[in-house]
Amino acid sequence: MSQSLVRALDLMAQLAKQPATLDELASTSNVHKTTVMRLLHSLEAEHFLVRNNAGQFQLGRKLFELSSLALEQRDLRQVARPHLARLNDQTGHTVHLAELEGAEVVYIDKFESHHPVRMYSRIGLTAALHSAAVAKVILADMPRSRQEQIAAGLDYVKMTENTLTTPEALLAELATVRDQGWAQDKSEHEAIVHCVAAPIRDASGRVVGAASFSVPVVLLNYEDLLKLLPILINGTEAISKDLGWVSNERNTR
């Protein structure tokens, strides 16, 4: 990589932290001020940098255009796959990835359990909106009016004794999921399986998918299943960061 390119990238990295003047940038550089000025003017001419009202250089529109295009090209399944594989290796349990497609939540990736007791599921199947943990996570991020519309239109098939069977029950559950940041399927879809799911966010902070651990109850009781939540949330947050999401904790620093 050429020295000029490296220096230009270093300048943009500095300006990503905060705007700065030519003198301020030159004072921290190991090259002459005229070299810094030449690089800044070249970046400004191509709209990678712009000067604000105080005469400071800051990141320009071209950089944001490129970053937006890069994020649009990042496929959720492709970005998530190595993280899901790691979750599967860490726990040995089935890991699902789901996203919203139209009016349905669809499983788009899966890593099988390492244990002999397994559950039936496959990529391409839809998740029941009133019982699957991944569906609850995705629905919980929607505006209340959209949630109400979806809840009112569902056919509440009672699949187990724990299945939610009314719009009111589903809406209350979605409020809980939104507040706590994760969802459960406490043997609501299948009596022999329970799940926990956590959200995956894009650069805007919008929930674009969900990942889950699905475990037969004979392998883990509910209390032990909940112990997997920190591992799952760490994984989904890592996927979200790869998609451009910045956590609230980082924003407040």
N, C-alpha and C positions, 0 to 999 in steps of 0.2 A: 504494500500500500504506500502511495507517495506521501512524502512528508507534508505537502500542502494540504492534502485531503485529511490526513490525521489531525493537523492543526485546526482545520475548519470544523471537523467533528468535535474536537475538544472545545472550541468556542461555543458551538451550539449546546454542548452538554452543560457548560457553565451558565449559559443564558436560560437553560431549562429550569435552573434553580431560581433565578431572579434576573430582571433586566439589569444592564450595566452599561457604563459609558466606555468609550475607546480607552481613556486613560486607566480606568479600573481594570479592563481586560488586559491591557498592555502590562500593567504592574504585576500581574500574576503569570505572565508568559515568559518563556525562556528565549523568545525571539524579539527582534527589534520592533519598535512601535509601528514603523512604516509597513512592516510585513503584516502585522495584525490589522492595520487599517485597510490594506489591500484585500485581505481575506474577507473582512467585514463588508466592504463595498461590493465584492463579487457575490457574496451571499445575499446582500440586500438587493442587488440587481436582479437576482433570480427569485426574489420574494421568499427566500428561506428565512430572512431576517427583515425587521422593519424597525424604524425609530419612533418612539413614543413622544408625547408632548414635552417630556423632560429631556429629550435628546439622548435617551438611553436606547440601546439596542435590545430587542426582544424577538422571540420566535415569530416567524411570519406565516402567512396563509398557506404557502406551498408545502411547508412541513406538515401542517394539519391535513391538507388534501391527501398527501401521500400516506399519512398514518391512517386516515379513514379508509382509503382503498386497501391498505394492508389488512386492516381488521375485517373488512367485508370479504376478503379472500380466505379467511381462516374458517375452515369447516369445523363445526362443533365436535363431530365424531373424531376427526383427525387430531384435533388439539387435545381432546379428553383421553384418547386411547392409552397413552403411556401412563397417565395418572390412574386410570381405572385398573390397568394391569398391576400397578404397584399396590393399590388397595386390595386387590384379589390375592396378591402374594403375601401381604401383611396378615390378612385374616383367614384366608382359605375359603371365604364364603362367596356366594354368588353376588356379582355386581351388575347392576343394570344402569343404562343411560337412556333417558327419554327426553323428547322435545315435543312442542306443540306443532302439529301439522293441521292447518285449517281449524276445525272444531274438535279435533281429537288429539290425545296425548299418545304418542307412538314410541315403542321401544326401538332404539336405533343401534344399540350395541349391548353386548352381554359377555361377561366372563364367568365361566362355569365354576361351581363349587369344587374344592379339592376333596370334599368328603363323599363317602359312598351314598349318603342320603341326599338326593337332589330333588329339585322342583321342576315342573314342566313350564317352560316359557321359551320364547324365541323372538329374534329380531323381526320387526314388522308387525307384531301384534299390538293392539291398542290396549291402553290401561283404562280400567273402569274409573270414571271421573269421581265417583262417590266413595270409592274404597281404596284405590291404589295410592300409596304414599307419594310416588313421583307426581301423580296427577294433582294431589292436594298442594304440593309445593308450587307447581306452576300456576294453578288457579289462584292461590293465595296472593300472588303478586298482581293480579288483575284489579282494575277499579271495581268498587263495590257494585256498581250498576251492572257491570258485565258478569260478575259472580252471580248476582240475583237472576239474571237472564238465563245463564247456564243451569243454575240449580233448579229453576222452575221447569226447565225442559227435559230433565233427566228421567229415565225409567229406573226407579230405585229397586232393582232386583236384589232381593235379600239372599245373599250367598252364604252367610254364616249367621250365627247368633249375634255377632258384633257389628254387622253391616249397618251403616247409616241408611235410614229409610225415608227421610223427609228433607225438603229443602232447608228447613230451619236448622236441622241438625248439621247438615253439610256447611251451611254458612257460619254457624258457630265454630265448627271445626276449622274452617279456613281462617277465621279471625285469630284463633289460637296459634295456628301454623305461622301466620304473618308475624305475630308478636314474638314467638319463641325462635323462629328462624329455621325450623325443620318440621318434618311430618312423620307420622307413624301410620302403619297399617297393622293394627293389633289383631291379627287373624280375622280381618274383615272381608278379605277376598277369598281366602282359603283357610279353613279351620286349622290346617296343619302348618301354616307358614305365617311368619310375621316379618315386617320390614320397617326400616327407617330410611328416610330420604332427606337430602339437603339440596339447596338451590345452586345453580350455576348462572352467573351473571356476565353480561357483556360490558363493554366500555361505558355504556350509558347507565349501568346499574340495573337494567331490566333483567328479570329472570328469563333466560332463554332455554333452560333445560334443567334436569334434575338427575342426580345419581343416587342409587340406593343399595343397601345391603338387604338381601332377601334370605332368610334363614329358617329352616324347618324347626318347629318348636321342640322337637326331640333333641336337637343339638344345643340350643340355647334357650333359657327362659327369658322372659321379657326384660327383667332387670339386667341380665348379662348382655342382651341385645343393645340396650341403651348405653352400655359401656363402650360400644363401638362408635358412638356418635362423634367423639372428638377426632377419631381417625378419619371418618367420612367427611366431616366438615373441613378438616385440613386439606383433604383431597379436592373437594369441590371449590374451595377458595383458591387452590393452586391452579385449577383449570380456569377459573374466573380471571385470575391475574394474567394468565396467558392470553385471554381474550381481550385484555385491556382494562379490566376492572381495577379500580383503586379503592381500597377499603376505607371506611369512615375514620378508622384510627389514623391512617396515613394522612388523610385530608386535614385532620385537626392539628397536625404537628406544625 
